[in-house]
Amino acid sequence: MKEKLIFDLSRKGRKGYSLSTNDIPELPLESILPSKFLRKAPAELPEVSENEVVRHFVRLSNLNYHVDKNMYPLGSCTMKYNPKINDYTCDLPGFSSLHPLQPAETTQGALQLMYELAEMLREIAGMAAVSLQPAAGAHGELTGILLIKKYHEARGSKRHKLLVVDSAHGTNPASAALAGYEIISVKGNAEGRTDLDDLRSKLDGDVAALMLTNPNTIGLFEKEIQTISTMVHNNGSLLYMDGANMNALLGITRPGDMGFDVVHYNLHKTFAAPHGGGGPGSGPVGVSEQLVPYLPVPVIEKDGDTYKLSYNRPESIGRMMNFYGNFAVLVRAYTYIRMLGPDGLRRVSENAIINANYLLSLLLESYDLPYPKPVMHEFCLSGDRQKKAHGVRTLDIAKRLLDYGFHAPTIYFPLIVSEALMIEPTETESKETLDIFAEALLSIAREAEAEPDTVRSAPMTTPVKRLDEAAASRQLNICCSI
Ligand SMILES: *Cc1c(COP(=O)(O)O)cnc(C)c1O
């Protein structure tokens, strides 16, 4: 009876779409909701024509900047093109009309998709098991760190320190702090990679784990990863990989093979779900064998041809999210992976790396590169030259790029590069687009020399001109009249 009620809630319009709704007799609304919750009169909604609604949203979408408009070189964010087929599949009624409380017998397709996606991600990263629950990369980090905490607690150990490399994304120390750890920073060396001597000096009996991003945020592969893994494990600590940069590794190498115990994926980056503006994301977590018992519940299990949600996990860290994760993002990632297949995924990473190195080679004549090339999927330039010689800061260069019709790169991150301009072109940009983008940045470098005020007062062509960002973040006025 319960499932019938749940289906019946959607009887307006959606009936007949999916599952076995046709067999279910309609029930009066009063039998589902207490009468005090039912409307007495229709809601007063504004009367607008379809034409007005469409124009309103098209106008908003034109004011906005998005990857469907032009290249989005935001380093570390992997703003690749999001194939529209991903939206088509996640909008299929069998997926989009589901209710999270439906019984598992009626959601076998969704469970199968989640099970298979977890299996594919497991294989891609070479881990023992994957949980799809976390809602974003940072949430995946928190989940992974809680798994590490549980692992040590189960062994009676009270390790309270977490090592984080100084080029790490800010979410790494934030997640570690949220899980109650003391954060110890590990230095990078002159090459921009983890300094092994510094790491050795900080590995003591209190260290629960080392968090590492590979390739790191300046786009460099940690060549000594196997040595690092041995050092960390010999110390009884675990190794966590921030996998936000998996776009550089698909089909080429795997975190599990490098010795990582935990990795989080950013499905909204590597696996092409639209993101930005805060959500929705998905940050599944892959773990090595010894952490499997602690994975969040529910775990999706396959029993013959049947899929089910298992809560029978006495050692689990518990739930990390209500229900089962951001399901629509999971459907998009599944579609993307199935569409490309293993060879296609490898091509993604190869082309991402080629694009980054090609673009870098075009920019080197005008911008400084603090750490040596070649890079993986992204690189980090410094605007020091422009600042010292012409008083033009990286912020100004980023703002001026908007006038050239591009989104700005990531700036002032990672903190180890002064006046940082961190650029990730992704594999989905053509050579022509990369050439035009490079020419824009080279042109801005010439402007910085000849007419620095133009760069300093940019942008001039955007709906909103230069903001007083400090004031804007303190006096948030979201009702701006454009
Ligand atoms: C994006 C990113 C994160 C955080 O992921 P969210 O999904 O934004 O929470 C962590 N680390 C790195 C290197 C990233 O690029």
The ligand as an ORCA input file, in Angstrom:
! r2SCAN-3c Opt
* xyz 0 1
  C      37.493     21.517     -6.923
  C      38.535     20.991     -6.043
  C      38.233     20.531     -4.764
  C      36.873     20.680     -4.106
  O      35.831     20.140     -4.844
  P      34.348     20.725     -4.705
  O      33.522     19.804     -5.526
  O      34.397     22.123     -5.224
  O      33.983     20.698     -3.254
  C      39.262     19.966     -4.027
  N      40.505     19.883     -4.510
  C      40.843     20.335     -5.739
  C      42.253     20.178     -6.233
  C      39.861     20.912     -6.548
  O      40.194     21.363     -7.759
*
